[in-house]
Every structure is written in C-alpha cells, then in structure tokens.
Amino acid sequence: MIEAQMNVAVAEACGWTEVSARHRSGKAPNADYIGHEFLPDYCNDLNAMHEAEQTLKRMGQEYAQNLLEIVSRDAGIGAQYAHGSFAHLKATARQRAEAFLRTLGKWEETR
C-alpha cells in the first residue's frame, strides 16, 4: 500500500467517516465539528499512530508480533530480533501503520 491508502485505511479503522482520499479529509470520530477535517498523517506522525494504537484493545500481542516482524524485515538480512527485544520501540510511524493494518486484516499488497 502507498502512504495515502494507508492513511485512509487507518483513519477508517479508527472511526473516521466520509473519508476522502483525494482531499485527505473526513469526519473525525466523536468530533463536535460537523464539517470535514484533514486526516492525520499516520505514516509520518508517531503521535497520530499512538492514538490509533489505543484502538487495538485486545490485539496488543498480535500487533507487537507484526511490528517486530516488520522492523526485522526492514532492518535487512543479518538483523534478527528475538522475541522480547526492544527493536519495536524505534519503529517508524509507517512501520506502525503497516503493523496496525496487518493486525486488523486490512493490509493490501501494492501491485
């Protein structure tokens, strides 16, 4: 998935409605404002991903496993992280967004 698709998918999973990928906007969940707002940039903003991660109430272990696999994959050949390592603490927002979407079964491979 490209970042624009990822941002839309994470936003929808977090409860955003009327999401427009073209305008990168939508209606925020539980917002008092009735109009559209810009979507958070989940792929580049760790704070936005931290908020998204809070929605994974019962999937913490699966999310952590996905995140560790992604960080290990991106580190390249020869970089192996054992279960329980702290490599995921340095995960980028994009890596966290991918793990989030994989955990929810919403990840789509780029063709």
C-alpha positions, 0 to 999 in steps of 0.5 A: 500500500502507498502512504495515502491508502494507508492513511485512509485505511487507518483513519477508517479503522479508527472511526473516521467517516466520509473519508476522502482520499483525494482531499485527505479529509473526513469526519473525525470520530466523536468530533463536535465539528460537523464539517470535514477535517484533514486526516492525520498523517499516520505514516509520518506522525508517531503521535497520530499512530499512538492514538490509533494504537489505543484502538487495538484493545485486545490485539496488543500481542498480535500487533507487537508480533507484526511490528517486530516482524516488520522492523526485522524485515526492514532492518535487512538480512543479518538483523534478527530480533528475538522475541522480547527485544526492544527493536519495536520501540524505534519503529517508524510511524509507517512501520506502525501503520503497516503493523496496525493494518496487518493486525486488523486484516486490512493490509493490501499488497501494492501491485 
